[in-house]
Amino acid sequence: MASEVAAAATNTVRRAAKEIHGIVVSAGLMDKTVKVKLGGLRWEPRVQKHFKEPRFKLVHDPANSLRQGDVVAITPSWRVSQHVRHVVKHIIAPYGEPIDERPPIPTLEERLAEKTAKKAAKDERRAARREEEEKSRVEQTAAEKARKTLKASSKVMEEVRRTLQAHGIVPPIQPTQDDVD
């Protein structure tokens, strides 16, 4: 498990050199996710001119500390969901309330520690669930074995009763009103 954390940290540090700056255009609509507009230019060869063509990224905001209009630095990270592959590194220029009044943005080490804690909790829940399933499976097999034994013993008792009736030792059982439908 420690090697997985080290490998994730190494990969993240390798990719962390790619710091991208952008402006938050949508915040507060998704939990722990914001939409960031990144600058971009597109060359149009017919008119020999550059046109603005911004790119948009969905960015993970672990503490919900970003507001619309903030200028932020983002870095690539591990995939959080299908479209969220970047994380906020820090706020460059806040818009609205000051940075001191917002929840702090966790560092890479804090995010790795949180991720390993969540994974450990998940592994514990999985192990507990497997133990419960194994226990119920053992109980079911014991109940099935008891049912088979009871069924076999009732067949033996029925054979013994028929044999005794055939020899005239035990009188045949007359059906009662409750037995007849």
LINVEN-V871741 format. One record per residue. N is the residue number from 0. RES is the residue in one small letter. PHI is phi in whole degrees, 0 to 359 (999 if undefined). Layout:
[[N;RES;PHI] [N;RES;PHI]]
This chain:
[[0;m;999] [1;a;295] [2;s;292] [3;e;297] [4;v;296] [5;a;296] [6;a;295] [7;a;296] [8;a;295] [9;t;296] [10;n;297] [11;t;292] [12;v;294] [13;r;300] [14;r;278] [15;a;291] [16;a;295] [17;k;273] [18;e;272] [19;i;242] [20;h;256] [21;g;200] [22;i;245] [23;v;287] [24;v;255] [25;s;214] [26;a;221] [27;g;92] [28;l;272] [29;m;239] [30;d;284] [31;k;61] [32;t;218] [33;v;230] [34;k;255] [35;v;243] [36;k;264] [37;l;256] [38;g;290] [39;g;192] [40;l;236] [41;r;235] [42;w;274] [43;e;254] [44;p;291] [45;r;292] [46;v;254] [47;q;53] [48;k;212] [49;h;270] [50;f;239] [51;k;291] [52;e;220] [53;p;290] [54;r;251] [55;f;238] [56;k;233] [57;l;272] [58;v;237] [59;h;282] [60;d;242] [61;p;302] [62;a;252] [63;n;53] [64;s;259] [65;l;268] [66;r;236] [67;q;297] [68;g;102] [69;d;294] [70;v;262] [71;v;231] [72;a;252] [73;i;239] [74;t;226] [75;p;295] [76;s;214] [77;w;289] [78;r;290] [79;v;268] [80;s;212] [81;q;299] [82;h;248] [83;v;261] [84;r;230] [85;h;234] [86;v;224] [87;v;288] [88;k;268] [89;h;197] [90;i;268] [91;i;276] [92;a;222] [93;p;284] [94;y;238] [95;g;95] [96;e;292] [97;p;295] [98;i;297] [99;d;297] [100;e;272] [101;r;260] [102;p;295] [103;p;291] [104;i;276] [105;p;292] [106;t;280] [107;l;299] [108;e;296] [109;e;295] [110;r;293] [111;l;295] [112;a;296] [113;e;295] [114;k;295] [115;t;292] [116;a;295] [117;k;296] [118;k;294] [119;a;296] [120;a;297] [121;k;295] [122;d;297] [123;e;296] [124;r;298] [125;r;296] [126;a;295] [127;a;297] [128;r;296] [129;r;295] [130;e;297] [131;e;296] [132;e;297] [133;e;296] [134;k;296] [135;s;293] [136;r;295] [137;v;295] [138;e;297] [139;q;296] [140;t;293] [141;a;294] [142;a;294] [143;e;295] [144;k;295] [145;a;295] [146;r;298] [147;k;295] [148;t;297] [149;l;297] [150;k;295] [151;a;295] [152;s;291] [153;s;291] [154;k;294] [155;v;297] [156;m;298] [157;e;296] [158;e;296] [159;v;298] [160;r;298] [161;r;296] [162;t;297] [163;l;295] [164;q;292] [165;a;296] [166;h;273] [167;g;81] [168;i;279] [169;v;242] [170;p;291] [171;p;295] [172;i;277] [173;q;276] [174;p;293] [175;t;269] [176;q;296] [177;d;289] [178;d;286] [179;v;270] [180;d;250]]
